[in-house]
Amino acid sequence: MDFVMDLSLLSKILPVIFLFIIGHWFNRTGFITQNSVGELKKLVVNVFLPSLLFISFSKSNFEARYLIIVVTVFIACTALLGMGIVIKKMLKIQSPYFPTLLTGFEAGMLGYSLYAGVFGAENVFKFAVIDLGQVTFVFFVLVSLLVQYKEGRKSGFSSMFSSFAKNPVIIAIFLGIIMQKTRLMGILQSIPFTQALLQTLSMLSSLTVPLICLVIGYEIKFEKGSVQKSIQAIGLRYVLLLPLAIFINSFIISSLLGLDRAFSAALMTMFTLPPPFIIPLYISDENLEEKQFVFNTISLSTIVSIIMFLIVIGTNTG
């Protein structure tokens, strides 16, 4: 029985790994250019992933108690940033970006593809509930700090809220919830034209996982320079993340809310992910040493996170 289960798990995760390898092959052979990958990422973030989330949330019942998870994850991310600042001072680490590498998660360009690849599109909303807390943290806390590091000024609340409200992922999630709560989805499905539009969104959503995997595989690379600092940052990141994830899973997900193992797997998946890929965008091109450090940390952490995801899935599907 366990052998059959292991084969079933392997059949779900191997296609994801193969897509990473194919994406990396595209890079090594020059089969597609970096510009083409940039356009694919734009499509994923603005079209395919929002389509997947809209369909998933419109078919799922978003309960008020899920807000406890959203708030908990936001607080956890904020606490991790604070611990990063303390550790930076204690260890006398010079990089101002070190604390930002200990918090936040790359859900959009990695987490959704890993989770959906194993648990299916019907469970993606569970991962998205976890993501709501961290994406709120990224927009309102992390980006503000990164702007301050790069430009020496703080982002205004209005600009941060505007970016948050205009994010296609956030719009898709809330539209999906509205559709489900107002039962509009049933009405739209009964009209041929709108039914065709919904089917189009469903077809677009099916492209999310393979395209994200290809892009991640393409972009895994290491900049020249020592990876010793990166290994230190990754080690400290997971020393903080894993006990925190186990605590939240035990006391919030399981005991307090009584949610299923797919929710537990969603939280554990989130807490194995690498730091947000947007961090290097807020480092000036002149600051080459910091860029190399951050790039190496994110690339190496991406590989580590895939390995840890396999372990997490093995313990949550048994």
N, C-alpha and C positions, 0 to 999 in steps of 0.2 A: 504493500500500500504506500509506504513512504517512498519506495523507488519510483512508483508511478507518479506520485506527487512531485518528486524532484524533476522527473522528465517533463512534466507539465509546466513547471516553473522555468525550466531551462528553455523550453520552446517559446516562452513569452519574453524572456530577457535577451536571448541570443540575437533576435532580429535587431534590437536596439544597439547591441554591441557591434554587429555587422555594419549598421548604418554609420556608427562612429568611425569605423575602420575605412569604409568607403569614402566618407568625407575627408579623412586624413589623406587618403590616396589621391583624391581630387587636388589637394594642396600640393603634395609632393610631385605630382606629374604635371601640374599646371593645367589640368583639364578644364577647370573654370578659374576665373580671376577673382581677386579680392573684391573688386568692384561688383561683380556678379553676386558674391556672397552678401555684400552689403545690401543689395537690392532684395535678396531673399529674406534677410533679417527684417527689412522694412515690411515686407509682405506678412511675415510671421507675426510680428508684433501688432500690426495694424489691421490685419484681415483674418488670417487663419486661426490664431489663438483666441481672439475675441469671438469668432464664430463658434469655436469649440465651447467656450465658457457660457455663451448665451444659450446654446442648445442644452448644455448640461444643467444650468440653473433653472431654465424654463421647465425642465422635467423633474426637478427635485424640490422637496419641501424645505425651504430655509426657515429654521425654527429660531425663535428669539434667544433660546439658550446658547446658540452658536456664538452670540456676541461675547459670551464669557471667554471663548477661545480667542476671538479677535483681540480683545483687551489683554489677555494673558500673554499672547505672542508679542504684542506691541511692548508691553512692560519688560518681557524677557529680552527683546532686542535692545531696548534702552539700557537695561542693567548690564548687558554684555558690553556695550559701548563704554559705560562707566568703569567696568572692571578692566577693560582694555587700557583706558587712560591711567588707572592706578598701576597696572602691571608695567606700562611704559615707563612710568616714573621710578618704580621699584627696580627694574632691570636696567635703567638708564639707556633706554633705546632712543636713538636720535630721530628716527623717521616719524614725522607727524601723522602719517597715514597708517601707522601700525594699529591703533585702536579700531580704525574703520574696517580692518581685515578680520577682526574677531567677532563681527556682528553682521546682521543682514544676510540674505540668501538669494542666490540666483535662481528664482523659481521660473521666471518667464522663459528663459532660453535653455533651461536644463531640467528643472524640477517637474514641470508638467509632462515633458516627453517621457521621463523615467517612470513616473507614477502611472500615467495613462497607458504606457506600453505594457504594464503588468496588470493593473487593476481595471483597465478599460475606461472608455469615455463616460460610461454611466456613473462612475465613482469620482470623476474629476472634480465635481463640486466640493467634495470633502477636502481635497487638497487646496482648492481655492479659498475655502473658509479659513484655513490656516494661513494662506498667503495674504488675505486681507489685512491681518495684523501687521505682517512684516512690510508689506508694500506701503502701508500708512506710515510706518516708521521711516522707510527709505525716503519718501517724499517730504515729510515734515521735519525730520531730524537729521538723517544722514546727508542728504543733498545740501541742506543748509550749512552743515559743518564743512563739507567739501568745498562749497563756494567760498566760505570764509578762509579756508586754507589757500585757495588759488587766487582769490581776488582781494582778500583782506577786508571783506564786508559780509554782513549777514543778509540772507535772503529774506525779503518781506513775507509776512504770512499770506498776503493776498496772492502773490506770485506763486507761492508753494501750493496754495489751495487750488489755484487756477490750473496748474500743471496736473494736480491730482484729479480734478474733476474732468479734465479733457483727455485723460488717459483712456485709450480704447478698451483696455482690459477692465478698468473700473466701470466704464459705461456699459459694457457687455454684461458684467455681473449684475449690476442693478437693474438693467432692462430685463434680464432673465428672471430675476426675483419678482419684478412687477408683473411680468407675463404670467408667472405661476400663481401668484397671490390673487390676481384679478380674474384668473381663468380665461384670459384672452387667447391663450395658446389654442385652446379647444375651438374657439371661434375662427381663428386664423387657419386652422387645419381643415376646417369645413368649407373654405372658399378656395376654389381651384387656383386662382392667381397667387394668393398669399401662401397656399400650400406649396406651390412651386418655388416661391422665394425661400421658404423654410427648408425645402429639400436642397436648394442651392447652398444655403448656409451649412447644412449637414455635410454636403460634398466638400465644401471648403475646409470644414473642421477636420475631415479625415486626413488632410495633408499636413496637419500641424506636427504630429510626432515625427514622421520621416524627415521633414525639412529641418526641424530643429536639430535632430540628431546629426544630419549631414553638416549643418553649419557648425555645431560644436566640434565635430571631428576635424573639420577644416581648420578651425581657429586654435586648436590646442598647439601651442608652441612655446618655446623658451627663449627669452632674450639672453644675450651674452652677459655673463656676470655670475657672481657667486650665488648659489641657491641656499647657502647656509641660513641666511636670515629668513628666507621663505619657509624652510623646513621648521625653523623655530616658531614662526607665526602660525603655521598650520598645526603643529603639535599643541601649542597653547590653545588654539581655537577649539580643537576637539576635546581637549581636557575640560574646557568650560562647557561646551555644547552638550556632550553626551549625558553627563549627570543631570543637567537641566532638562533635557528632553525626557529622560526616564522619569524625573520628578513630575513634570507636567502630565505625562502620559498616565502615571499611576494615580495622581491625586485629582487631576482635572478631567481628562478624557475618560478614564475608566471609572473611578470611584464617584466623583461628583456628578458627571453627566451621563455615565453609563452608556457610552457610545461604542460602536462595533470596532472590530480589528482593522477595518479599512481606514477608519479615522486615526487609529493609533499608528498605522503604517504611514499615513499622510504626514503626521507630525514628525515621526522619525525620519522620513524621507526629507522633509524640509530641513531638519537639523543636521543632515549629513551633507547638504549642498555647499558649494563654494561661496565666497563673498560675492556681492553684486558685481556684475561685469561693467557697470557704469563708473566704477571708482576711477579707472585710468583716464576717463574723459575729463576729469576735473583736476588733472595734473598737467602743468604747463610743459610744453615740448622741451623747454630749456632745462627742465629738471630731470635729466636722463637717468640718473642713479635711482631716483624714487620710482620712475616709470618702470625700470627694469625690475626693481624689487616687487612692485605691485603686479606686473605682468607674470613674473615667475611664480608668485604666490598663488594667483588665480589659476594659472595653467596647471600647476602641480596639484593644487587643491581640487581641481576638476577631476583629475585622474583618481585621486584618493577618494573623492565623494562617490564615484561610480563603483569602486570596490566596496565601500561601506554600504552603499545602497543594496548591493547583492546580499550582504550579510543581513541587513535589516529586513529585506523581503523574505529571506529564508526563515527568519524567526517570526514573521507576521503572517505567513501563509501556511504554517504547519498546523 
